[in-house]
Amino acid sequence: MRDWFSARTKRLQISGIRKMFEMAGPDSINLGLGELDFQPADAAIEALTKAVRDGHNGYGPTRGIPELREALAQRLTKYRPDVETENVLVTAGATQGLLVTAMTLFDHGDEVLTPDPGFVIYQPHVIMCGAMPLRYHMRQEDKFQPNLDEIMELITPRTKAIILNSPNNPTSGMLEKDTLRAIREIATDHNLVVISDEVYDEIVFDGEHNSVLDGEYDNIVYVNSFSKTYAMTGWRVGYLASSKYMIDQISKMQYYNIACPPTPLQKAVHAAVIAPQDELYERVKILKNRRDIIIKRINDIEGFECLKPRGAFYAFPTFDHDISGEDFAMKLLKAGVICAPGSAFGKSGERHLRFSFANSSENIERGMDIVEKVAAEIPRKS
């Protein structure tokens, strides 16, 4: 029988998060998926309805509609004052934006530094381009900051880029200003592209978000989306920001990938971006309260230890029970709680579980009751 499938397809594995989600029963408490239990703002919903009714249903510009790009450029001046409309490219979600960036930059034989643990798409995107992902570790004892000495040791003449994510999924760690400055210096010395996924930049509870844009280095690709900020996961709209010469090349790849981002949804997103942000700030307060609830409950469970997230909406505790993370997550799934094993995000995620607090306080309390009960039934390592 003919082998129909490409080598890149065979090298990809099904996401461990999706696996858990698809196995769950209908009444399970979902503390696994990174999807807020809010709805998009009324202004965005009304703008979407109006855009469809007014006939904005055809192809748009490959780089996105001008008014949205202009509004996003204005938004990004808080990080870097010289951002202009020509520096912005609208994408079909951050995932597609990261993919076209990878396809634009990576060739066979290139090496790309990726966080471990890190979001599940980074390494597959590198592999799909025929390049080699090299993991740098993010450890709880380092407050999930990358070890700069380790990054230096990983760099070779074949290294093309480093991927960052802050606030981070799954750890909720946030890169410090000094860490970002040092990474920019390393990138300058070794002529690397810095690709920075900052989709949780507005969901910050303590301190301020530090962006890769806040610096002098130009070989960067800033990635963001509206999925988390505005509870629009199913709308699939995101954006990139970079230098003009980089955007010119990525937009060329984007045309052959999706032709253009969805027009009526861009109209709706534009309405959300230019509207007063009071509702967003209120939602962040709700998430902060949920964070405090889940972290207290987790740290009250014997054998669990969890840092308090400063941003995003994930708790990423360690456990000292005599069981793998995948088996632990499976036991919780059978008991009625969906979570993700830390190993789904890389080898350094073993001995961790990821719980999303993008769910109601009541469901978090109910879910933690189950976690506490299941954990008490599993022997601890001596």
N, C-alpha and C positions, 0 to 999 in steps of 0.2 A: 504494500500500500504506500502511496506517495506521502511523504512528510510535508504537510501543507504549511506548517507553522514556522515562523521566523525564529532565529536564535534569540532575538531580543525578547520575544514573547515567552520563550521557554525559561529565560532567566528571571522573569518576574514571578512573584508570589502573591497570592490573594492576601489583602490586608487583614491582619488579625483583628482589627476593630470591626470591620464589616462582617467577619466570620461570626463574632459574638452577637452582633446586632441581628443577623439573619437567623440565628439559632434561638433567639429569645422568644418566650411565650408572649401572647398579647397583653397579659396583665403585669408584665415585669416592670419594675421601677427602673427607668432609664437614667443611669448615672454614667453612661458610656459615651454617648454621642455628643460632639461639640456643636450643639445646635440649641440656641436659646428658645425658651418657651414663650417668648414675646412675639408680637406680630409687627410688620412694618408700620411706620407712622401713617396716620390717615392722609396726610398731605401727599405722601408717596403713592398710596393706593389710588387716591383721586387723580393724581397726575398720570398714573398708568392707564386708568380707565379713559381719561380725556385723550391721551396720546393715541390710543387704539381707535377711539371714535372719530378723532380728527384726521385719521388716515396716515399716521406716522408708522406704517407697517412695512415699509420697503427697506431695501439696503441703505445703509448709511456709510459714512467715511470709514475706511479701515482703521484709522487712528481714534475713532470715536467722534461723537457730535461736538462741535466747537464749544458750545456753552458749558458742557460738562467738563471738558478739558480745561477750560479757562477757570472754572470754579475750583477745580482740584489743584491747579497750579497756585491759585491764591491761597488755598488751604495750606499748601506745603511751604509757603514762605515763612511760616512760624519756625520751621526747621532750617531753611536755607533761603535767604532773601532773593537770590537771583533765579529761582525757579520760574519758568515761563510756560505758556501753553504748549510751545513746541517741545518741551521736555516731558510731556505727559502722553501716554498711550492707554486708552481704555481697552480692557480685555474681557473675555467671558469668564470672569472669576479669577481669583489669584492662582488657582491651580493651572489654568490654561496660560496665564501670564508667565508662570514659572516654567512651563513646558516650552513655550516659544522662545523664552530667554535661553534655556538649555540648548534648544535646537539651533539657535543663532550662534552660540558661543563654543559648544563642545564638539570635538572631533574624536575619531578613534585614536586611542593612545593618550589622550589628555587625562589628567587626574584632577579631581575636584574634592575639596575638603567639605565634609558634611557632618552635622552635629549628631552625636550618639549619646543618649537618646535624642531623636529628632522626629519631626513629622514624617509620616510614612511615604510621602511622594518624592522626597528629595533624592534618595538613592536610586529609585526606579527611573526617574527622569535622566539621571546621569547614565545609567545602564542603557536606556533606550537610544541614547546618542552614541553608543559604542565606547564611551569613556569609562574611567574607573573611579568609583567613589572611595575615598579614604576617610575613615571615621576619626573625628576628634571627640574626646569624652567630656561629658557634662555631669559632674558628680555632686551629690547632695552635700558632701563635706566641704565642697568649694562653693556652696550656694548656687550651684548650676552655672558658674562662670567657666568659660573654657580655659584650659591650661595653656598659656602662651608658649611655654617651652615645648610642650608637646606639639603644638601647631608648627613651630619652627622645625622640629625634627621630621615632621611629615612632608614638608615642602621639598620638591625635587625640581629639576629643570622642566619636567612635564606638567607641573601643577599649573592649572589655568585659572582657578577661581576658588573662593571660599563662600559657603552658604551660611548665613546667620538667620536666627529667628528669635525675636524679642518683642514683647513678651512671648515666652516659648511654649509651644505645645509639644510634649506633654507636661513639662516640668513646672510651667508658670514662672520660671526664672526670668529675670530681666538683666540685660547687659548694662554694666556700669559705664559711666563716661570714660573712665581711664582705660577700661578694657577695649571699648570701641576705638579710642584714640590709638591704642597699641596695635590693634588689628589693621587700622588704616596705614600705620607706619610699616607694618610687615608687608601689606599689599603693595605699598609704594616701592619698597626695597626689592620685592620679587616680581613686580609687574603683574599682579593678580587682579582679577575682577572681584569685587565684593557684591554678592547678591543677598539682599536683606529682606526677609519676609517679616513685615510689621503689621499683620492684619489685626492684631489685638491692641494697636497703639492707643486707642481711645478707652480701652477697658483697663484702667490703672487705678489701684486703690491707695497705694502708699508711694509717695515720691512722684517723680516725673518720668515719662518715657524718654529715653535717649535714642535718637534716630541716627542712622548711618548718614543721612543727608546733612547732619549738623557738623560739617567739616569741609576741608579744602579738596579732598581727593575726588577726582572726576570719574574714575573707572568703577562706577557703582551702578547697580540696578536696584532701586527701591520698589518693593512689591506690596500692594495693599488690596483690600476688597471691601465690599459693603455687607458681606454675609454676617459677620460678627457684630460690627458696629451698629447696623440698622436692622438686624434680624431678617436678612434677605437671602438666606442660604440657597433657596430654590431659584432665585432670580439670576444667579450666575453672572454677576457684573463685578469687575475688579479694575485695577489700573497699575501701571508702571510709571516710574519717573527715572530719568537718566539724562545723560548728555545728549545733545541733538544727534551726534554721529551714531550713538548707540541706538537711539529710538528709530533712526532711519533704517537701520539694519533689522531690528526686531520687527518693525512694522511690515517690512518686506516678507519676513517669514510668517507674520500673522495673516497676511492676505491669503497665502496658500494654505493656511490652517483653518481659518473660520470666515474668511472674506471680510467680515466686520462684526463688531459686537451687536447685540440685539437693540434695535432702535427704540421701541416704546419703553423698554426697561431702562434705557439710559435717560429718557425724559423723566421717568419716575425717580430715579436715583438723583438726578439733578435737583428735583424739588426737595428731596430730603437733605441734600448737602447745603442748599442755600437757606433752608428754613431755620428758625430758632432751634437751638440744640438742647432745650430744657428737658425734653423727654429722654434723651440719651443720658444726661447727667442723673436723672432720677433712676434710670435703669441700672446705672453703675452703682448707685447707692444700694439698690435692692441686691445686686450681686455681691457687694461687700458684706452685707448682712448674712447672705447665704454662705459666703466664704467663712465667716467667723463661726457659724453653726457647724459646718462640716469639719473644719480643722479641729475644733474642740472635741467633737465626737470621735474623730479618728485618733487623736492623741490620747483619748481616754481608753482606747482599746489596748490591752496588754500585747506587747510585741510590735506595735505600730509606732512609727515616728514620722511626722510630716512637717516640713517647713511651711510657714504662712505665705501663701502666694501674694505677691505685690501687684500682679496683673493677670490678664486672661481669666479663665474660669475653670481651672483644673487643680485638683489636689493630687499629689504624686508621692504618696507615702512609701517608706520601706517597711518590710515586715520580717520578723525572724522566725517564722513558722517553718516547719520541716515539709515544705511543699514548693513546687515551682509556681511562678506567677501565672502561667497559663492554666495549670490545674486549680489554683486558688480561684481564678476568675471563673472557671467552669463550675466549681462548687457554688459560687455566689449566683451564677446564672441559673442553676437548677433550683436554688432557694428563692429566686425571684428578683435578683438585682443584676442589672447589666453594668459591667465596668470593663476596662481594657487592661490586659496584662502589660506591664511595662516592657516586656520583651518584644511586643509588637512594634516598638519604636527603636529597636536596636539592642545589641547585646548588653550594653550598659544599663538598660532598663530592667534587666532581671532583678528579682527581689523587690520590685516596685509594682504597685497597681495604680492605674489612673482613674480617678473619679471626677466626672464633670459635675459642677454645681450649677449648670444651666437648667435647673429644674426647681420646682417650688420648695420652699422651706419644709412644708409638710412631707413631701416625697423624700427629701433629703433625710429628715428624721426617721421616717419609716425604713428607708434604705439602710441607714446606719444601724438601726436595730437589728436588721438581718445580718449585716456584716459582722457586728459584734457577736451575734449568736453563732454564726458559722466559724468565725476565728477561734472562739472558745473551744470548739470541737476538734481543732487541728493541733497536733502536738507541736511544741516549740523546739527549736534546735537547742541542744544542751551546750 
